[in-house]
Amino acid sequence: MLACVVWLTGCASVGGPSVGTPPALPPQWTGEAEGRSQVSVAVGVEAGVADDWWRAFGSVELDALVARAAAENQDVAAATARVRQADALARQAGAALLPALNASLSANREARLGGSAQASGNQWGAGLAASYEIDFWGRHGAGARAAEAQRQASLFDRDTLTLSVSAGVADMWLRWHALHERQRIAHDSLANSERLLRWLEARARAGSASALELAQQRGLVAQRRRDIASLAQEMAAAHGALSLLLGEPIDARRLASGDGNVWNALAEPSIGAGLPSQLLVRRPDIARAEARLAAADANVEAARAAMLPSFTLRAGVATGGSRPGALFDNPLYTLAAGLAAPIFDAGRLRAGADLAQAQRDELLADYHRSIVAAWTDADVALQSVAYLQEQSLAHAQVLAEAERALAWAERRYAAGAETLLLLLDAQRTLHAAQDGAVQLKQARLQARVAVYKALGGGWTAPR
């Protein structure tokens, strides 16, 4: 038996495999490497994202909604329950490292069947039995480490989901208010179009406006009404998505109580991007992938150790008697040691080790992919902030010129120097410019939400 132990020790190694080298990240973000000054203007150069990053937008309403989502979101509640499950599994796996002790108490009665009621006798018994498997090859220790790593992974998974929910609430809230502001602009444009239509109808009654001009203006009024209905539909969808994130319905009338003041008062915060390499400790999804990889390493070690002999110690005390009073008169004890080694299992244990190794290789690839994906998310989000800043600077001139063009077209049309077609075109241009300005501000704010999320949202690993 000793020779078998030595031989099996040489056939299987319990050492864990190397975790490999993570992908190298660039020393700078793409915008900084290309020398775009907009990155340093739009995004702070100092590293550091607060864990309550949404407060930087300056909205008490948004603060309350994010806090409400963290407490009521059902996906977060389910993730918290999975953390408790993983904690129980970790305690269960750790129990295998300690001895097991069982107590027993029995009572039985024997009697003959058929004709004689005389009892053959009563028997009472009690006993204690202890067993302990020496973790000579580290199988149980590896199982405990795997369960603990899975527990950590569940914590990081919950944190990842919490960050996604917070970012989702902020993103959808910004979308709803942007749609509300665009709807307000559409109502103002509709009022102006209806005012011009009434003026044209008066001129038509006086014979100064043609039926073509009336038809064109009525078509523009109908288009504005269609735009308002379309925006209302989008707002309803955004309201539903926001309610789902909050875990309960939310009153849309409370969201609209600001009448545009909420939107106009929103701040566009600067964000500390830091260095790309800091993503390795900032992102909970990377920490989750790393924890899962650590669990897989431990599973490989446990699977390899399962192919080696197991050594178990047993001890017990038992007693019995024909009456309760004599139960402890003649106690007996037993001591035993056993060595068991697998000889033939048709390759089951080897297949288990190969499976654990293949799963570990998959999780290693997933860990490396999560690092690259984190850098891509953050870099794209930072570049979006810079490019949207450039677009907004150019669009500000577009809006100013559209306002001047409409004022000029109204004066010239009233004087009879221009056709209605030019005036209608100026109206459309101004409405599109005003609507585009709101959409660009929405994109800029949502891009900052994306940056906060991509940089980890101020997450720090639990100690």
N, C-alpha and C positions, 0 to 999 in steps of 0.2 A: 504493500500500500504506500509506503514511503517513496519507493521508486516511482510509482505512478504520479505522486504529487510533484516530485521533482521534474518528471517528464512533461506533465501538463503545464508546469510553470514556465518551461522553456517554449511551449507551443503558443502561449497567449500572453500578451503584454497588457497591463492595465493602465499604462501611461496614456494620457489624453493627447489628441492630435494638436498640432499648431493651429492657432486661429488665423494665421495669415496676416498680410500687411494691408491695412485699409487703403483705398484709393487716395492718391495725393491730390489735395485741393490747391487751386491757384492761390498765390499770395495776395491777390487783389481781386476786387469785383471787376466785371467787364467794363463798366462805365469808367471806373478809375483808371484801368489800364489803357483805355482809349483816350483819356484826358478830357472827358466831357465834364465841364464845370457844373452842369446842371445837377449832377449827382451830389456834389458837395453842398449845393444850394438847397436842393429839395430834401436831402436826407442828411441828418446829422452825422458827423464823422466819429463822434465818440460812441463807444459801444455801451449798450445797456438798455434793455427793454423792461419796463416796469410790468409786474404781474397784473396790474390793473390798467393796462395800456389803453383800454377803451375810454378812460376818463380824459385822455388827451384831446378828444374831440369836443369836449366842453358841453356835453348834454346830460342833464340830470335824468332825463327820460331814458336815454340809452343805458346809463349806469344801472337804473332800476331794472330794466329788461334783462340785462346780462346777469345780474344777481338772481333774478327770478328764474332764468333758464338754468343756471347752475343748480338751483334747488329743486326744480320741477321737471327738467328734461328726463324723459323716460329712458333714453339711450344711456345717459350718464348713470341713472339709477340701476340699469341692468349691468353696466360696467362695474359699479360699486359692488353689486352682488357677486360678480365674477371674482373680484378681489377677495371677498370673504371665502368663496369656494377655494381659491388657490391657497389661502392661508390655512384652511382646514386640511387640504391635501399636503401642505408642507409639514404640518404637525403630525399628520398620519405617517408620512415617510420618515420623519425623524424618530418616531416611536420604534422603528425596527432596530435602532442602535441600542436599545435598552432591553433588559430581561423582561420576560413575560411571566406573570404569576397568576395562577388560577386556583380557585377554591371550589370544593365540591361537597355536597351533603346529600345523602341518599337514605331512603327507607323502603324496605320491601317486605312483603309477606308471602309465604308459600303455603298452599293448601291442596289436598287431593280433591279430584273431581269424581263424582259418582258415588253416592251412598254414604260416605264418611265425611263429616264436617270437621273432623279434627285437623287442626292446622299443624303443618310441619314445623313452623317456627317463623319468627320475625327476625329481620336483620337490619341493623343501623350502621351507617358508615359516614366518615368524614375524611377529607384529605386536602392537602395543599400540593400543587405541582408547579415547579419553576423550570423555565427553559431559556437558554441564551445561545444564540448563534454568534460565534466569534467572527467579527468582520475582518477576517485575515487578509482578504484581497481588496477590500474597500468597496464591495458591491453596495452594501446598504448606505455607506457614507456617500457614495456617488449618487444614489437615488435621492438621498436627503438634499444634496446640493442641487440636483436637477429640479426638485420640487421648490426649493427656495428661489432658484433663478426664475422659474415659471411664476412664482408669486410676485417677484420684482417686475417681470414682464407684464403681468396683469395690472400692476400699479401704473406702469408707464403707459399701458394701453388706455387706462381710464384718464390719465392726464392728457394723452393725445386727443381723446374724444372730447374732453372738457374744453380744450383749446379750440377744436373744430367747431363746437357748439357756440362758444363765445364769438368766434370770428363769423360764424354763420348768422348769428343774431345781429351783429353789427352790420354785416354786408346787406342783409335783407331789410333791416331798418333804414339804412341809407337809400336803398332802392325804393322803398315805399315813399319816403319823403321826397326823393327826386321826382318820382311820378306825380306826387301831389303838387309839387312846384310846377312841373310841366303842365299839369291840368289847369293850374291857376293861370299860367301864361296863355293856354289855349282859350280859357274863358275870357281873358282880356282881349285876345285877338278876335274872338267871336263878337264881343261887344263892339269893337271898332268896325268889324265887317258889317254888323247889323246897322250901325250908325251910318256908314257909307251907303248901305242899301236903301235906307229910308231917304237919304238925300237924293239918290238916283231916282227913286220912285217919285219924289216930288218934282224932279227935273223932267221925268218922263211925262208926268201929267201936264207939265207946262210945254211939252214938245221939245225939250232941250236934250233929252237922253234917248238913245235908241233901245230897241228890244234886245239887241245883242249885248249891250252893256249891262242891262238888267239881268240877263241870263248868266253872264259871266260872274257878276257879283253874287247872285243867288247860289251859283255853284260853289263859290268860295265859302259862303256861309254854311252850306251843307257839309263841305269838307271839314270845317272847324268843328261842327257838331259830331261828325264821324270820329275825328281825332279825340274829342273829349270822351266819347263812349269807349274807344279803344284803350285809352289810358285808364279809364275806370276798370276795365276788365283786367288789365295788368296789375292794378292796385289790389284787386280782389285776390289774384293769385299770390301776390307778395304777402298780403295779409294772412292768407291760409298757410303759407310756408312759415311765416313768423310764429303763428299760433302753434304749429307743429313743433318748432324748436323750443317754444316755451313750455310745452307739455300741457297746455290748456288754451281754450279760446281767449283772444284778446279783443277788447272793444276798439274798433277802428275809429270811433268818434273821439276817443282819448288821444289817439295818434294825431288826429287832424286838429286838435285844439289850438295848436300854435299858429295856424293860418299863415305859414310861410316864415314866421319869425325863427322857428327852430332851424329851418334850412339855412337861412341867411346868417345865423349866429354860429354855425359850425366852424370850428377851427381846423386847419390843415397842419397837423403836427409834424415836426421833424423827428426823424427816427435814427437812433444810433445803430449803424449797420455793423461796426466792428470788423473783424477779419473773417474770411471764409472758414478758416480752421476752427473758429470758435463754435461753429455749428455742431461739432462733434459732442459738445457738452451742453448745448442749448436746446436741442430738439428731443422731445420725449419719444418720438418714433424711432430715432436712432438708438436711444437707450433701450427701447423695447426690443429692437432687432438684436442688439448686443446681448441682452439678457436671455433671449431665446437661443442664441448661439451658445451661450454658456451652459444652458440647460441641455442642449444637444451634445456638447462635449462630455458632460457628466453622464448622459445616457449611453454614450459610446463606451465609457469606462465601465459602467454597470453591466452592459451587455457582454463585454469581454470577460469581466470577472465572473459572470454567471457560468462560464465554461469551466471554471476551476472548482476543486473540491470545496465542500462546506463542512465546517467543524462545529458541532452543537454539544452543549453541556446541558444535562438535565438533572434535577433533584426533586424529590417528593417525600412527603410524609402522609401516611394513611393509617387509619384505625377503624375498628368496627366491633360490633358486639350484638348480642341477641336482645339487649334492652338498653334504653338510653342511659341509664346509670352506669353501665359498663362500657360506654362508648370509647373512653380514653384509657382503658386498662392495658391494652396491648398495642401500642403504636408501633408502626414499622416505617423505616425510611429506605429510600433508594437513591443511589448516585449512579449516573451513567454519562458516558461520553461517546459521541458517534461521529464518524467521518464518512461522508457520502460524496462520490465523484461520478459525474456523468460518463458513461462508456459509449453508449450508442443511442442516439435519438433521431436518426435519419437526417441529420444536418439542421435540426430545428434551432439549436443555440447558435450555430454559426450563421444561419440565415438571419437570426435576430440581431447579431452583431453587424452584419452587412447592412441590414435595414437601418440601424441606428447611425452607421457611418454615412449612408446615402442621405438620410434626413439631415445630418449635420452639414454635409456639403451643400445641400439646398439652402439651409439657413445662412451659411457663410455667404453664398451668392446674394441672398436677400439682404444681408447686412451691408455688403458692399454697394448694392443697388440703392439702399436707403440713403447712404452717404451722398452718392452722386445726385439722387433725386432731391435731397435737401438743398444742395448747392444750386441746382438748376432752379428750384422754386424761388429761392432767395434772390438769385441773380436776375431772373426774369422779372420778378416783382420790383426790384430796385430800378431796372432799366425802364419799366413801365412808368414809374414815378417820374423819371427824367424826361421821357418822351412826351408824356402827358403835359408836363410843365411847358415844354416847347410848343405843343399844340395850343395850350391855353393862351400863351402870350400872343400867338398869331391870331387866335380867334377873337381876342379882345378888340383888335383892329377891325376884324370882319363885322363885329356887332356894332361898333361905333359908326362905321361907314354905312351899314344898313339903316341905322336910325336917321342919319343925315339924308340918305337917299329917299326914304319915305317922306320926310318932311318936305324935301324939295319936290317930289312928285305930287304931293297933295296941293302945294301952292301952284304949281304949273298947271295941274289939271283944273283947279278952280278958276284959273285965269284963261282956260281954253287953249293953252299952249302945248298940252300933251294929251295923248289918248288914254282911255281907261285901262288899256292893256298894260301900259307902263306902270300905272298906279297899282294895279293888281299884282304885278310882278314885284314891286317894291314891298307890298304887304307880305307876300309869301316869303320874300328874302328876309325881312325882319323877323317874322315868326320863326323861320328856320334857324336864324342866328340866335334868337333868344332861347329856343328849345335846345340848340346845340350847346349853348353855354352851360345850361343846367346839366346836360348829359356829360359834358367834360368835367364839371365839378364832381359829379357823381363818380365818374371813372377815377378821378384823382383821389377821392376819399376812399373808394373801394380798393384802389391800388395800395394805399397805406395800410388798410386792413390786411391785405395779402402779404405785405412786408412784415407786419407784426406777427402774423401767423407763421410765415416762412422762417423768421428768426427765432421761433420758439415761444413767442408770447410771454417772455419773462420767466419761463419755466426753469426751475432748478431741481436737480435730482434730490430725492429725500435722503436724509442722512441716517 
